[in-house]
Amino acid sequence: MKNLQRIGYLALTASILPGCSTQVKTEKIEKQPNIVFIMTDDHSYQTISAYGHTLSQLAPTPNIDRIAEQGIVFEQAFVENSLSTPSRACLMTGLYSHQNGQRTLGAGIDTTQTFFSELLQQNNYQTAVVGKWHMQSEPKGFDYYSVLNDQGEYYNPYFKDKGSNGEFKQEKGYATHLITNKSIDFIKNRDKDKPFCLLVHHKAPHRNWQPEPKYLNLYEDVEFPIPDTFYDNYDTRCEPAHVQDMTIDKTMTYVYDLKIYELADVKPYSEEWNVEGYKKEVTDQMTPEEIEVWNNAYHPKNQEFLKNKDSMTQDEILRWKYQRYLRDYLRCIKSIDDEVGRILDYLEKENLTENTIIVYTSDQGFYMGEHGWFDKRFMYEESMRTPLLIAYPKKIKAQSRTKALVQNIDYAPTFLSLAGIEKPKEMSGTTLEPLFGGEKPENWRTDLYYHYYDYPAIHQVRRHDGVRSDRFKLIHFYEQDSKGNYILNCNEFYDLEKDPKELNNLYNSKEYQEQVAYLQERLNTYRTQLKVDEY
């Protein structure tokens, strides 16, 4: 890899996010820390043991928990836009979606915006990204990259790097394992005279949750509990909650999601679109040996279900689907946890832990059957909230926790600040350093802005923006009329202290009109100061 000439630190003015202060260093630090940023795709906080949810106690994550034990758990970490590509753009730029251009899954990232990796690279860092990139732009600011094609495949995936001339080439193995191999190889072969920043971006546990061969039968005897809100009828909620297309009952498919490939061979089978394509998409990626292992695991279970299906009630079928979903999802998490352990073990073996910032997070939250759903997108807690664990022995006391409100636009400013680099004045996020002691500064932000844009699109979640404070949440759903004007659809308001599962919309409650008015004022302020152009 090329060695970069070290240049002087940038002298840029810091911006202040409404409701919080930004702390930026102006001096160089003696030894810049290494950064290992591990981000999974769709990993819910409910399935990480450090957060204490029942699911994670039945399917523990001991290696991810090592980061929590050595560092700090952020109990109120959130995303700005609960969708994969926009979330990645927020990470790289420290900007909201409308500022960086990536509002939806499709094209949009403004490549003229500065990526934090470029600033690290210009200031002595050797930089790398491995795994899921998922933006329609080339990775920039990286000395090394090896990234998956689009969403990537679980089995024998395709990667491209700087030496492949833009061509994706297939590699044999399971994606989670391959990404870790590449990440450790980068650390091994780095320029040891420089600090490094490594982004480890896993494909897992993204839909359709394909476990690696050794875990195909893991948790088969575990009965995962049904969420309290599993049979939610969305009473009091606005229309968007009623018309979404992301339920386990009606949206989750037998062939693609639940892997009952036997149905693809039934003629005619019209319950799903392109069932043969779904089956082919998976099996074409596998070796004959992998197909045999896969079939030996799934075929007997599938045959048992199909034999009994006609005599089962709709509720029994729904519960069966839920258990298959949870088991496959958590099998993928088991592999992630193993691979996180490999990276942590290597850092410890090489005596790199003391001067390395280790971050574990996801690009957003995910529904584990709450409200009867899977997927994300909504501003409700399960999708807006994301896991965030950070270990850095020099600055973070082990086993710390904080309830301070943080957001994924804060990652880039944090890395720059810890590296002694002033953030660009246009970056909206703020460094998380003031929280590393476990205490929340008096001038820390009191609320967060959220905005989801991707409609009409898969899962049919309506556009909305809103504000979440420590206790209350205001959501504004909107749509476009025939002339292209944005019009109000409906508002929702929740008291998260009394109603943490967001079942009771209090927008029109006389008791809460003062709080509703205050959050509406905050929402208007965000829209004005951030120059939001649709709502």
KAGIWO-V705018 format. One record per residue. N is the residue number from 1. RES is the residue in three letters. OMEGA is omega in radians with two decimals (none if undefined). NEAR is the number of other C-alpha atoms within 12 Angstrom. D_LAST is the distance of its C-alpha to the last C-alpha in whole Angstrom. Layout:
n/res/omega/near/d_last
N/RES/OMEGA/NEAR/D_LAST
N/RES/OMEGA/NEAR/D_LAST
This chain:
n/res/omega/near/d_last
1/MET/-3.12/17/46
2/LYS/2.98/15/46
3/ASN/-3.12/22/46
4/LEU/3.04/22/44
5/GLN/3.10/13/45
6/ARG/3.13/18/44
7/ILE/-3.13/14/42
8/GLY/3.14/18/42
9/TYR/-3.12/25/39
10/LEU/3.07/27/36
11/ALA/-3.07/18/35
12/LEU/-3.13/18/32
13/THR/-3.13/18/30
14/ALA/3.04/27/28
15/SER/-3.12/26/24
16/ILE/3.10/26/23
17/LEU/3.11/35/20
18/PRO/3.06/26/19
19/GLY/3.11/27/21
20/CYS/3.12/27/24
21/SER/3.10/26/26
22/THR/-3.13/33/27
23/GLN/-3.09/31/31
24/VAL/3.13/34/32
25/LYS/3.08/26/36
26/THR/-3.14/21/38
27/GLU/3.05/18/41
28/LYS/3.06/22/42
29/ILE/-3.01/16/43
30/GLU/-3.11/11/46
31/LYS/-3.12/20/45
32/GLN/-3.10/30/42
33/PRO/2.95/37/41
34/ASN/3.13/39/40
35/ILE/3.00/41/37
36/VAL/-3.07/42/37
37/PHE/-3.12/43/33
38/ILE/-3.13/46/33
39/MET/3.06/47/30
40/THR/-3.10/45/30
41/ASP/3.09/45/27
42/ASP/3.11/45/26
43/HIS/-3.11/49/29
44/SER/3.05/47/28
45/TYR/-3.13/44/29
46/GLN/-3.04/37/31
47/THR/2.99/42/33
48/ILE/-3.00/40/34
49/SER/-3.09/31/37
50/ALA/3.12/37/36
51/TYR/2.95/32/34
52/GLY/3.14/21/36
53/HIS/-3.12/21/35
54/THR/-3.12/21/37
55/LEU/-3.09/32/36
56/SER/3.07/32/37
57/GLN/3.10/21/40
58/LEU/3.12/27/41
59/ALA/-2.98/33/40
60/PRO/3.14/29/41
61/THR/-3.00/35/40
62/PRO/-3.11/27/42
63/ASN/3.04/28/42
64/ILE/3.12/45/38
65/ASP/3.09/36/39
66/ARG/3.10/33/42
67/ILE/3.11/44/39
68/ALA/-3.12/37/38
69/GLU/-3.13/25/41
70/GLN/-3.03/31/42
71/GLY/-3.01/37/39
72/ILE/3.06/42/36
73/VAL/3.06/42/33
74/PHE/-3.05/39/30
75/GLU/3.10/32/29
76/GLN/3.06/33/25
77/ALA/-3.03/43/24
78/PHE/3.04/47/20
79/VAL/-3.12/53/18
80/GLU/-3.09/52/15
81/ASN/-2.97/47/14
82/SER/-3.12/50/17
83/LEU/-2.93/48/18
84/SER/-3.03/47/21
85/THR/3.05/38/21
86/PRO/3.14/45/17
87/SER/3.12/50/19
88/ARG/3.09/47/22
89/ALA/3.07/47/21
90/CYS/3.11/44/20
91/LEU/-3.01/46/23
92/MET/-3.01/46/25
93/THR/-3.02/46/23
94/GLY/-3.07/42/22
95/LEU/3.01/45/18
96/TYR/-3.05/44/15
97/SER/-3.10/46/14
98/HIS/3.11/33/12
99/GLN/-3.12/32/15
100/ASN/3.05/34/17
101/GLY/-3.06/30/16
102/GLN/-3.12/38/16
103/ARG/-3.03/38/13
104/THR/3.14/33/15
105/LEU/-3.08/31/19
106/GLY/-3.13/22/20
107/ALA/3.11/20/21
108/GLY/-3.05/24/19
109/ILE/3.10/35/20
110/ASP/-3.04/26/21
111/THR/3.03/23/25
112/THR/3.09/14/25
113/GLN/-3.13/29/24
114/THR/3.00/32/26
115/PHE/-3.12/39/27
116/PHE/3.11/42/29
117/SER/3.11/41/32
118/GLU/-3.13/33/32
119/LEU/3.07/38/33
120/LEU/-3.11/46/35
121/GLN/3.14/35/37
122/GLN/-3.07/29/38
123/ASN/2.92/32/39
124/ASN/-3.09/35/42
125/TYR/2.90/41/40
126/GLN/-2.94/41/41
127/THR/3.14/43/37
128/ALA/2.97/42/37
129/VAL/-3.12/44/34
130/VAL/3.05/46/36
131/GLY/-3.02/45/34
132/LYS/3.05/43/31
133/TRP/2.94/40/29
134/HIS/2.95/36/26
135/MET/-3.09/35/25
136/GLN/3.07/25/25
137/SER/3.06/24/27
138/GLU/3.03/26/31
139/PRO/3.13/36/31
140/LYS/-3.07/30/32
141/GLY/-3.11/31/33
142/PHE/3.04/35/36
143/ASP/-3.14/33/39
144/TYR/2.95/37/39
145/TYR/2.99/37/37
146/SER/-2.94/44/38
147/VAL/-3.12/44/35
148/LEU/3.04/39/34
149/ASN/3.12/31/33
150/ASP/3.12/25/30
151/GLN/-3.08/29/29
152/GLY/3.11/41/33
153/GLU/3.06/40/36
154/TYR/-3.07/43/37
155/TYR/3.04/34/41
156/ASN/-3.01/30/42
157/PRO/3.11/35/39
158/TYR/3.10/32/39
159/PHE/2.90/37/38
160/LYS/3.10/29/38
161/ASP/-3.07/29/39
162/LYS/-3.09/22/40
163/GLY/-3.06/15/44
164/SER/3.12/15/43
165/ASN/3.10/11/41
166/GLY/-3.12/19/38
167/GLU/3.05/16/40
168/PHE/-3.10/21/39
169/LYS/-3.09/20/42
170/GLN/3.06/26/43
171/GLU/-3.08/28/44
172/LYS/3.09/21/46
173/GLY/3.14/24/45
174/TYR/-2.95/36/42
175/ALA/-3.08/45/39
176/THR/3.14/47/38
177/HIS/-3.13/38/42
178/LEU/3.14/38/42
179/ILE/3.10/47/39
180/THR/3.09/39/41
181/ASN/-3.12/26/44
182/LYS/-3.13/34/42
183/SER/3.13/40/41
184/ILE/3.10/31/44
185/ASP/3.10/21/46
186/PHE/-3.14/32/44
187/ILE/-3.14/35/45
188/LYS/-2.98/19/48
189/ASN/-3.09/17/48
190/ARG/2.97/26/46
191/ASP/-3.02/21/48
192/LYS/3.05/18/49
193/ASP/-3.12/16/49
194/LYS/2.93/27/45
195/PRO/-3.13/33/43
196/PHE/3.01/42/40
197/CYS/-3.10/47/37
198/LEU/3.06/45/37
199/LEU/-3.14/49/33
200/VAL/-3.00/46/34
201/HIS/-3.11/48/32
202/HIS/2.99/49/33
203/LYS/-3.11/47/32
204/ALA/-0.03/44/33
205/PRO/-3.11/44/32
206/HIS/3.03/42/29
207/ARG/0.32/33/30
208/ASN/2.88/37/32
209/TRP/-3.13/38/34
210/GLN/-3.11/44/37
211/PRO/3.06/44/40
212/GLU/-2.98/37/43
213/PRO/-3.04/31/46
214/LYS/-3.10/18/48
215/TYR/-3.06/27/45
216/LEU/3.13/32/45
217/ASN/3.12/28/46
218/LEU/3.11/27/45
219/TYR/-3.08/26/44
220/GLU/-3.14/23/46
221/ASP/3.14/12/47
222/VAL/3.06/19/44
223/GLU/-3.10/20/43
224/PHE/-3.07/30/39
225/PRO/3.08/23/38
226/ILE/3.13/26/35
227/PRO/3.12/24/32
228/ASP/-3.07/16/32
229/THR/-3.05/22/29
230/PHE/-3.10/26/30
231/TYR/-3.14/21/31
232/ASP/3.08/23/27
233/ASN/3.06/20/27
234/TYR/3.08/25/23
235/ASP/-3.09/19/24
236/THR/-3.13/23/22
237/ARG/3.12/29/19
238/CYS/-3.09/29/16
239/GLU/-3.10/24/17
240/PRO/3.11/33/15
241/ALA/-3.10/36/18
242/HIS/-2.98/22/21
243/VAL/3.07/18/20
244/GLN/3.10/30/19
245/ASP/-3.12/28/22
246/MET/-3.14/31/23
247/THR/3.03/33/26
248/ILE/-3.09/35/30
249/ASP/-2.98/27/31
250/LYS/-3.04/23/30
251/THR/-3.09/26/28
252/MET/-2.98/32/30
253/THR/-3.13/33/33
254/TYR/-3.04/36/37
255/VAL/-3.05/33/38
256/TYR/-3.04/31/35
257/ASP/-3.00/31/34
258/LEU/2.92/39/37
259/LYS/3.04/39/39
260/ILE/-3.04/33/42
261/TYR/3.07/34/43
262/GLU/-3.13/28/46
263/LEU/3.13/28/43
264/ALA/-3.12/25/43
265/ASP/3.12/18/46
266/VAL/-3.11/16/47
267/LYS/-0.18/11/47
268/PRO/3.02/13/45
269/TYR/-3.00/17/42
270/SER/-3.09/16/39
271/GLU/3.10/19/37
272/GLU/3.06/24/35
273/TRP/2.99/16/34
274/ASN/-3.09/19/36
275/VAL/3.12/29/38
276/GLU/3.09/27/41
277/GLY/3.11/17/38
278/TYR/-3.13/27/37
279/LYS/-3.10/28/40
280/LYS/-3.12/19/41
281/GLU/-3.13/24/38
282/VAL/-3.02/30/40
283/THR/3.11/27/43
284/ASP/3.14/19/44
285/GLN/-3.03/27/42
286/MET/2.98/29/45
287/THR/3.08/20/49
288/PRO/3.13/12/51
289/GLU/3.12/13/52
290/GLU/3.10/26/49
291/ILE/3.14/24/48
292/GLU/3.12/16/51
293/VAL/3.13/22/50
294/TRP/-3.12/30/47
295/ASN/3.11/24/49
296/ASN/3.14/18/51
297/ALA/-2.98/25/48
298/TYR/-3.00/30/46
299/HIS/3.14/24/49
300/PRO/3.14/18/51
301/LYS/3.13/24/47
302/ASN/3.14/26/46
303/GLN/3.13/19/49
304/GLU/3.12/16/49
305/PHE/-3.10/26/46
306/LEU/3.12/21/47
307/LYS/-3.05/14/50
308/ASN/-2.96/15/49
309/LYS/-3.06/19/45
310/ASP/3.13/12/47
311/SER/-3.13/12/48
312/MET/3.01/16/45
313/THR/3.11/12/43
314/GLN/3.13/14/39
315/ASP/3.10/18/38
316/GLU/3.08/17/41
317/ILE/3.12/24/40
318/LEU/3.13/29/36
319/ARG/3.08/26/38
320/TRP/3.12/32/40
321/LYS/3.13/36/36
322/TYR/-3.12/36/35
323/GLN/3.10/28/38
324/ARG/3.10/41/38
325/TYR/-3.09/42/35
326/LEU/-3.10/45/35
327/ARG/3.13/38/39
328/ASP/3.13/39/38
329/TYR/-3.07/44/34
330/LEU/2.99/45/37
331/ARG/3.08/38/39
332/CYS/3.10/44/37
333/ILE/3.11/46/36
334/LYS/3.10/41/40
335/SER/3.09/42/40
336/ILE/-3.12/46/38
337/ASP/3.07/37/39
338/ASP/-3.04/26/43
339/GLU/3.00/35/41
340/VAL/3.10/40/40
341/GLY/3.11/26/43
342/ARG/3.14/26/45
343/ILE/3.13/40/43
344/LEU/3.13/37/44
345/ASP/-3.12/21/47
346/TYR/3.11/22/47
347/LEU/3.12/26/46
348/GLU/-3.13/17/48
349/LYS/-3.12/14/51
350/GLU/3.13/17/51
351/ASN/-3.13/13/50
352/LEU/-3.00/26/47
353/THR/-3.02/26/45
354/GLU/-3.08/25/46
355/ASN/3.13/28/44
356/THR/3.02/38/41
357/ILE/3.13/41/38
358/ILE/-3.10/42/37
359/VAL/2.96/40/33
360/TYR/3.13/46/32
361/THR/3.05/46/29
362/SER/-3.13/47/27
363/ASP/2.99/52/24
364/GLN/3.06/45/22
365/GLY/-3.10/46/23
366/PHE/3.13/43/24
367/TYR/3.08/40/25
368/MET/-3.12/43/29
369/GLY/3.08/38/29
370/GLU/-3.09/34/27
371/HIS/-3.11/36/25
372/GLY/-2.97/33/28
373/TRP/2.75/40/25
374/PHE/-3.09/40/26
375/ASP/-2.95/43/23
376/LYS/2.98/43/20
377/ARG/-3.11/50/16
378/PHE/3.07/45/15
379/MET/3.10/45/14
380/TYR/-2.94/49/18
381/GLU/-3.00/39/21
382/GLU/-3.14/37/23
383/SER/3.12/39/20
384/MET/-3.11/46/18
385/ARG/-3.11/42/22
386/THR/3.06/46/24
387/PRO/3.05/47/28
388/LEU/3.12/48/29
389/LEU/3.13/46/33
390/ILE/3.04/48/34
391/ALA/3.08/43/38
392/TYR/-2.99/35/40
393/PRO/-3.09/26/43
394/LYS/-3.01/24/43
395/LYS/-3.05/25/40
396/ILE/3.10/33/39
397/LYS/-3.13/24/42
398/ALA/3.08/24/42
399/GLN/3.06/25/41
400/SER/3.06/28/38
401/ARG/3.07/30/35
402/THR/3.07/30/32
403/LYS/3.13/26/29
404/ALA/3.13/35/27
405/LEU/3.11/39/23
406/VAL/-3.02/44/23
407/GLN/-3.06/46/21
408/ASN/3.00/50/21
409/ILE/-3.11/43/20
410/ASP/-3.05/43/24
411/TYR/-3.10/48/26
412/ALA/3.10/42/27
413/PRO/3.13/46/27
414/THR/-3.12/43/30
415/PHE/3.12/48/32
416/LEU/-3.12/48/32
417/SER/3.14/36/33
418/LEU/3.11/40/36
419/ALA/3.14/42/37
420/GLY/-3.09/32/37
421/ILE/3.10/40/35
422/GLU/-3.12/36/33
423/LYS/3.05/44/29
424/PRO/-3.05/32/27
425/LYS/-3.10/23/26
426/GLU/-3.13/26/22
427/MET/-3.08/39/22
428/SER/-3.11/41/19
429/GLY/-3.13/48/21
430/THR/-3.14/43/25
431/THR/3.13/40/28
432/LEU/-3.09/43/29
433/GLU/-3.13/38/33
434/PRO/-3.12/29/33
435/LEU/-3.01/36/32
436/PHE/3.10/33/35
437/GLY/-3.14/27/37
438/GLY/3.12/25/36
439/GLU/3.10/21/35
440/LYS/3.11/23/32
441/PRO/-3.12/23/32
442/GLU/-3.08/13/31
443/ASN/3.11/20/29
444/TRP/-3.11/29/27
445/ARG/-3.13/32/23
446/THR/3.12/28/22
447/ASP/-3.10/36/19
448/LEU/3.06/47/16
449/TYR/-3.14/47/13
450/TYR/3.11/48/11
451/HIS/3.09/46/9
452/TYR/-3.00/44/10
453/TYR/-2.82/39/9
454/ASP/3.10/32/13
455/TYR/-0.06/26/13
456/PRO/-3.11/18/15
457/ALA/3.13/19/18
458/ILE/-3.14/18/20
459/HIS/2.92/28/20
460/GLN/3.06/25/17
461/VAL/-3.06/33/15
462/ARG/3.08/35/11
463/ARG/3.08/40/8
464/HIS/2.95/40/7
465/ASP/-3.11/44/7
466/GLY/-3.13/42/10
467/VAL/3.04/42/13
468/ARG/3.03/44/16
469/SER/3.11/35/19
470/ASP/-3.05/26/23
471/ARG/-2.99/26/23
472/PHE/3.11/36/20
473/LYS/3.06/44/17
474/LEU/3.13/44/13
475/ILE/-3.13/43/11
476/HIS/3.07/40/8
477/PHE/-3.12/34/8
478/TYR/3.11/30/6
479/GLU/3.13/28/8
480/GLN/3.04/20/9
481/ASP/-3.06/11/12
482/SER/3.14/8/16
483/LYS/3.12/8/15
484/GLY/3.11/11/12
485/ASN/3.10/13/10
486/TYR/-3.08/19/6
487/ILE/-3.14/19/8
488/LEU/2.99/22/8
489/ASN/-3.09/22/10
490/CYS/3.06/27/12
491/ASN/3.04/32/12
492/GLU/-3.14/41/15
493/PHE/-3.09/42/17
494/TYR/2.96/38/20
495/ASP/-3.01/29/23
496/LEU/3.10/22/24
497/GLU/-3.12/14/27
498/LYS/-3.04/14/28
499/ASP/-3.07/18/26
500/PRO/-3.14/21/26
501/LYS/3.02/23/25
502/GLU/3.14/34/22
503/LEU/-2.99/29/24
504/ASN/3.11/25/23
505/ASN/-3.05/31/20
506/LEU/-3.04/30/21
507/TYR/-3.10/29/18
508/ASN/3.13/21/20
509/SER/3.14/18/23
510/LYS/-3.10/11/25
511/GLU/-3.00/13/26
512/TYR/-3.04/21/23
513/GLN/3.10/18/21
514/GLU/3.14/17/22
515/GLN/3.09/26/21
516/VAL/-3.12/33/17
517/ALA/-3.14/22/17
518/TYR/-3.14/21/18
519/LEU/3.06/35/15
520/GLN/3.08/30/13
521/GLU/3.11/18/14
522/ARG/3.12/30/14
523/LEU/3.11/34/11
524/ASN/3.13/24/10
525/THR/3.09/22/13
526/TYR/-3.11/29/12
527/ARG/-3.12/25/9
528/THR/-3.05/15/12
529/GLN/3.13/19/14
530/LEU/3.13/29/13
531/LYS/3.10/16/11
532/VAL/-3.00/24/8
533/ASP/3.01/20/7
534/GLU/3.07/26/4
535/TYR/none/33/0
